[in-house]
Amino acid sequence: DASSVIVNFTYMKPLERDANCVTFLAKTLERSPKSIAVKFVERYGEAAHKLLEEINAAPRLLYYGKVGVNDGDPTYGDLDMVVMEYLNGMTANEAQRLGQLPLSFLEEVCKILGHLHENNFVFGDLRSVNIMVTMNNKVKFVDFDWAGEDRVSRYPLLMLHRIQWSDGIGEGLVLMKKQHDLDMLKRLV
């Protein structure tokens, strides 16, 4: 089981321009170093991530679990660590700004979202900053912090009010619904 192998790494830089950044580019300390993305979360839609990984619509999930893996390692309260393959490319937000969105972008997003919905998952935070366009124009979802089961999982308590959310999800702790994803899809481009 790959998740039981401890891999040492070093942080290279934050991947967000924000004082509250929780996502970092890191390099493994192996004979052949690999770039990885490391983030710290209170919750994570691991099952949704793995589902999309199976169809090559998400980066490979390398680890999800406690920060401290050995007895005596520091822990960080309720935060868990997510380690995934680092994707070379840009967010759909940036690709759109630069006029570099692939022509198939919306079609690909609809396919990926359809696969989630067919399996009773909601992505939850369907915004262009959470979708990557790789160097070979492959579309991949990357932020599964909110992903969960349709009509079972809930949005976080604190929602950014400056973001124009789908009707019915502006306040926190609302049940997540597939329809919310579909409403947010209309706002993507």
N, C-alpha and C positions, 0 to 999 in steps of 0.2 A: 504494500500500500504506500503510494507516493507521499501521502500526508503524514506518514510516520517518520520520514527521513528529515532530519534537521539540516537546513541549508543556511550557512552564514552569509550575510550580505552587509553592504555598507550603503548608507543613504547618499544620494548624489545631489538632489535638489527637490524643493516642493513643486508639485504640479499645478498648483493654483496660486493666483496672485491675491492672497487674502491672509490676514493675520490668523484666521481660524482654520487654515489649511490642514486637512487630515489625510491628504494623499501625496505620496512621494515617489519619485523615481529612485530606484536602488539598483545596485549591481551585485550579483552573486559573487562570492569569493571562492570560485571554483577554478579548475584548470582552464576551462573555457567559460569565462564570465558571461552571464546573461542579464539583460535588462529586465527588471520586474517593476510592477507598480505595487506599492504597499499602502494600505489605508487603514484607518482606525474607525470603528463604527460601534454604535449602540445596538443596532439590529441589522440584519442582512438577509436578503432573499436568496439563500444558497441554492435551494431547489430550482428556482427560476433561472438563476445563473447557469447551473449545470445543464438545464434543459436547453438553453440557447447555445451553450458551448457544444452540445452534441450536434447541432446543425451549423456550426462554425459562424454563429451570429453573436458571439461574445468571446472575450479573451479566455484562455485556459485559466481555470481557477486552480491555483497551486496549494492554497492553504486558507482555511477559515477556522478560527478558534481563538483560544485564549492567547494573550500576549506572552505570558510567561509559560514556557513549555517544560521547564525543569523545576524541581523543588527548589525554592529559594529565589527564583527569578522574580523581578519586580512585576507587579500587576498594575493595572490602571483602572481601578474601579470596575465599572460595567463594560468598559471598552473591549471589543474583540479586534483581532487583526485579520485583515483580508490581504492575501498575496496572490497576484495574478500576473499573467504574461503582460508585458508592456507592449502596447501597440504603437508602431510608427505610423503617424498620420496626424490628423487634426480633428477637432470636434466639428460636428455638422454646423454649429454656429459659426465657427471660423471659416469653414469651407464655403458657406453661403456668403459671408462677408467678402471673401476673395473671389467669388464667382466660380468656385471649383466644386460645387456639388455635382455628383454624377447624375446623369439624366434619369437613371433608374432609382434615385434616392427614395422617393415616396413609395414606389412599388416595393422596394426592399424593406422599408420600415413597415409597410402594411403586412408583408409576408411574415416578418419576424413577430410583429404584434399578434397576428392571427395565430401563429404557433403557440404563443403564450396563452392566448385566450382559449384556444382549443383544449388546452391542458388546465384550464380553470385558474390561471394566474393573471394578475394585474401588474403592470410595470410600475404604475403609481406616480412616477416623476418623468413623464414623457416630454422632455424639452431637448432642444438641439444641443445643449451643453452636455447631455448624457448619452449622446450617440456619436460614435467615431466613424470617420471615413479614413480607411487605411491608405497606405501609399499605392496599393493596387486597386483603389476605389471600392473596396469591400465595406459594407455598412455593418457596424457592430454596436450593440447596446453595451454600456459600460458601468452604469451606476445602479446597483441592485439593492441599495439601502432600504428602499420602500417596497420593493417587489414582494408580493404575497398573494394569498388566495382570494379569489373573487368573493365578495360579501362576507368574508371571515376576518381578513386582516384590516387594520385601521391605519389611517394617515397619522403621522406624528402629531404630538400635542401642539408644537410650535410650527406655524407655517409662515413663510415670508409673504407679507401682504403686498409687497411691491410687484410680485409675480401675478399675472392674470391667470388664475386657475380656472378649471372647468367649474360650471355652476354646481354648487353643493359641496365643494371641497375647500372653500376658503378658510374654514375653521378646522382646527385639529381634531383628531380622534374620530373622524367620520369613517364609516365603513367604506372600504375601497371597492369600486365597481369597474367592470370592463368599460362601461359607457364613459367613465371619466377619461380613460386612455383614448377612446375614440374622439371625445371632445377636444382633448389636448392635441391629437393628431392634426386636427383642422388648423391649429395655430402654429404648426411646425414651420411651414415655409410660406 
